[in-house]
């Protein structure tokens, strides 16, 4: 009975609005007295712009309730003083580009409560064509409590986020520089990329830098081969017989210099990360519960050994240890989530997930929850939600790695992939990972992988129960098949 679908009459009696009622509500909001309960009587609305900002306060607070302020810092402080003098305690503004950041910081330092709202929550009705009307509309919505505040991590986490995002940009630029090197070599018919897997590795960089330094003898260049390279010295020498051109050599030299610059910038970001993460307090580790009795951990569920060799794009310090100290849990125990993915989660959200009511709210904030267009209590269509949430993208990349994983998560993803389209299965698996991360962080429990065999056994058990239920509805009964003994 708990999952019974309610009728239209019951849904309307519970206070849910249909399309006509929502339209009437919008018309009431445009009137002087909408007849709604006032939640924030001392509210103001700000329309954020590039050169100036329009601020609207209640009409009874000033002879000119809507004023325009410049975007420079002196005018922002004047705006804050004007709001305080008029008895304003809370302000709502849209997250327009990066122009809102300076406004929000000045208003918060002045002691005002600031609501940072998504523009999608303020464009329900047409007709507001000017900045003046937009600021007044935001004030009205905020006065009646119709706007939701956006999630913003603490200031110390925002500092880590800034450095980590900057570091990600340098990693991407470094990859482009490597592609530039490969393009220059191919232009000269130097087929080094067909001989070794990565020209940014030890052998590749040694050969490329020797070419830039002026060496042209392929056999001399092949002597720079690392002993771990599978290709022979003769094969590498034949791949290095190219058409040397001075203009392309110059291009290759600049690509190498760009690569070195980006690597230097990444090292500088690592030093800043060490400083900012060291300033974050260690999180108290919650008491860990014992795993269930029927849990059979796999060998892959043991704590991963941290490699002594560091990847080119990995930070130059023990990031995994810092993440475990600040978050209180080790997210890398989850199959498919490496230290880089865990760092993305930490830098975008932080160790405190209390801003989200539950795991479903967390998945919705990540734009990983299903989005449906419902009319008259019926699902008309499924809407493809577009979002650029960095945590969601990182979890999608983790989900795509489960196609050949012999783990519980791998078996679950393959089952989803068999039932759904590829992108839909990846999104569904990313949502499951988000819920799993939420449970681990909030409950402080260590993840135990029960393996693919455990998932298959549970799936078969669910299918057997469903078949027995269907057979019972038809007046039938399932009988287990007796294995036929082969004749001797």
Secondary structure as GFF3:
##gff-version 3
##sequence-region A 1 488
A	DSSP	alpha_helix	8	13	.	.	.	ID=ss1
A	DSSP	alpha_helix	19	30	.	.	.	ID=ss2
A	DSSP	beta_strand	43	47	.	.	.	ID=ss3
A	DSSP	beta_strand	52	56	.	.	.	ID=ss4
A	DSSP	three_ten_helix	59	61	.	.	.	ID=ss5
A	DSSP	beta_strand	66	70	.	.	.	ID=ss6
A	DSSP	alpha_helix	73	85	.	.	.	ID=ss7
A	DSSP	beta_strand	90	94	.	.	.	ID=ss8
A	DSSP	alpha_helix	100	109	.	.	.	ID=ss9
A	DSSP	beta_strand	113	117	.	.	.	ID=ss10
A	DSSP	three_ten_helix	119	122	.	.	.	ID=ss11
A	DSSP	alpha_helix	131	143	.	.	.	ID=ss12
A	DSSP	alpha_helix	155	187	.	.	.	ID=ss13
A	DSSP	three_ten_helix	192	194	.	.	.	ID=ss14
A	DSSP	alpha_helix	202	213	.	.	.	ID=ss15
A	DSSP	alpha_helix	218	222	.	.	.	ID=ss16
A	DSSP	alpha_helix	233	239	.	.	.	ID=ss17
A	DSSP	alpha_helix	246	278	.	.	.	ID=ss18
A	DSSP	three_ten_helix	299	301	.	.	.	ID=ss19
A	DSSP	alpha_helix	319	327	.	.	.	ID=ss20
A	DSSP	three_ten_helix	331	333	.	.	.	ID=ss21
A	DSSP	alpha_helix	339	348	.	.	.	ID=ss22
A	DSSP	alpha_helix	359	365	.	.	.	ID=ss23
A	DSSP	beta_strand	371	375	.	.	.	ID=ss24
A	DSSP	beta_strand	378	383	.	.	.	ID=ss25
A	DSSP	alpha_helix	390	399	.	.	.	ID=ss26
A	DSSP	three_ten_helix	400	402	.	.	.	ID=ss27
A	DSSP	alpha_helix	408	419	.	.	.	ID=ss28
A	DSSP	alpha_helix	422	443	.	.	.	ID=ss29
A	DSSP	alpha_helix	452	473	.	.	.	ID=ss30
###
